Amino acid sequence: MDKSSPKSLSTPINLDEHSVIIERVIAAASQEEDSYLEDPKVGLRPHSFESYLGQNQVKENLKIYVTSAQMRKSQLDHVILHGPPGLGKTTLARIIAHELKVNLHETRGPALDRPGDLAGILTHLAPGDVLFIDEIHRLSIKIEEMLYSAMDEFQLDIILGQGPAARAMRMPIAPFTLVGATTRLALLSKPLLDRFGIPERLDYYDHGSLMEILRTNARTLNIKISDQGLKSVAQRSRGTPRIANRLLKRVWDFAIGLGCGEVSDVLAHDVLLRQGIDGEGLDRTDRQILNAIRYQYHGGPVGIEAIAAALNEDRSTLEEVYEPYLVHMGYLSRGPRGRTLTLKGQTHLDAYGARPESQLTTP
């Protein structure tokens, strides 16, 4: 199909056929367009615990820990935030630093390539500062081992010289708080994980929390959307604020292009269906996974390698990107013998099928 001449919203559309030609808009990983939505000038990211919506248990725990650290006049214990991508781990790290009234230093695990990279950051920290390392599970062994003494004793072990002339030196650094974020807690070594005194897991958001986030951000972006429109977007956001913000912008683009003054439930439904996203937030690949298990492997159990081969997809992509939400929603179960399609998953496929035909209505 020619991308330059998109179908009218009143034209019947094959949900899965159309979704082949577009990027995966419901990917929880950050995309290039998200940089606009996360721009401080736009102001979508909350800057305090009070303005942070959802994750109430995690938020309340962190508030108590921060208050305790302030009353003790000591640095906060090291914090590890884990859970699926797009749920607000980076935002919470920034809020922790803001509430502690200290500087925040941000980096990513893959960016710390050499020990000197980490040493340069640690030696420039002021007392009480927060160092945030995203994707901390991707740290190299050398960097991880340097962190041990830095986290425990606020000392930096440095090797000067090479060969027989090499000698070790310990350099004191300012007491600091390390906040690590990871989507794969199991990949962290036990020695590193044990050094985090405050472990907190972020879970998928419920529809009510997502609606509140969308309502707040719609006001900030001056987007007019009905309550039913908000509900329609929230239901398809896979429990993830990052996806919700992205879909909100997409439906508003269509509303502007079609000359609609407001995003209605009907418009939101039609636009997101045009993106290949069904009523529960599943896209073409999600449905392909469920269909492969159902029809090629008789409902399972089946190993992840077999599913990856059937879909010509990378195993790690299936495990990290697609499976968590399918398991969370109860469409798929994982056991010692492999993956099994659940009754809920079968019901969803009966409703949407492998290649369902859907009649889109005119907004």
Salt bridges, closest charged atoms under 4 A:
ASP16 OD1 - ARG287 NH2 2.23
GLU23 OE2 - ARG250 NH2 3.56
GLU33 OE2 - ARG250 NH2 2.70
ASP34 OD2 - ARG246 NH2 2.66
GLU38 OE1 - ARG45 NH2 3.20
GLU38 OE2 - ARG242 NE 3.80
GLU50 OE2 - LYS63 NZ 3.57
GLU60 OE2 - LYS63 NZ 4.00
GLU106 OE2 - ARG94 NE 2.92
ASP117 OD1 - ARG114 NH2 3.43
ASP129 OD2 - HIS105 NE2 3.04
GLU135 OE2 - ARG108 NH2 2.49
GLU135 OE1 - ARG138 NH1 2.79
ASP152 OD2 - ARG195 NE 2.85
GLU153 OE1 - ARG170 NH1 2.84
ASP157 OD1 - ARG170 NE 2.62
ASP194 OD2 - LYS190 NZ 2.84
ASP203 OD1 - ARG201 NE 2.83
GLU212 OE2 - ARG215 NH1 2.67
ASP227 OD1 - ARG215 NH2 3.10
ASP253 OD2 - LYS249 NZ 3.91
ASP278 OD2 - ARG287 NH1 3.06
ASP278 OD2 - HIS348 NE2 2.83
ASP283 OD2 - ARG24 NE 2.57
ASP286 OD2 - ARG24 NH2 3.31
ASP286 OD2 - ARG238 NH1 2.75
GLU305 OE2 - ARG315 NH1 3.00
GLU319 OE2 - ARG315 NE 3.33
GLU319 OE2 - ARG339 NH2 3.71
GLU320 OE2 - ARG184 NH1 2.51
GLU323 OE1 - ARG334 NH1 3.01
GLU323 OE2 - ARG339 NE 2.61
ASP350 OD1 - ARG294 NH2 2.96
